[in-house]
């Protein structure tokens, strides 16, 4: 099986998209991370969901769990909306989230090895020109591997 065989279409974001939109894209798409593309749909970054969460949670709360416990429930559910119209690019401009890509004809082993090496739950599938044609998620990859395994 090849990457193109299990690739799915996923929503993407651009560097100029708001953090609010970015969170919604990830949540509504049930994505394990985000693919940031340029105007030609070429991947610029692949950002694991845990790193998106790190952007949302103020550093003071990350460093001091006791401080996070002092925030009442109604406000605790809304903390991320305080980011207003900041863009994903505002947070990622100095981060190294190089795109994690495989060609359409890559094997599942190649995709799995790349995911493991780069510690990412999401790999962009690209054509010969480097244009995104889909994505392989960790869930999709593991499901394909499990279904192709001999029955026990």
Beta strands, then each sheet from edge to edge (+ up, - down):
strand 1: 33-37
strand 2: 43-48
strand 3: 101-103
strand 4: 122-126
strand 5: 132-137
sheet 1: 1+ 2-
sheet 2: 3+ 4+ 5-
end
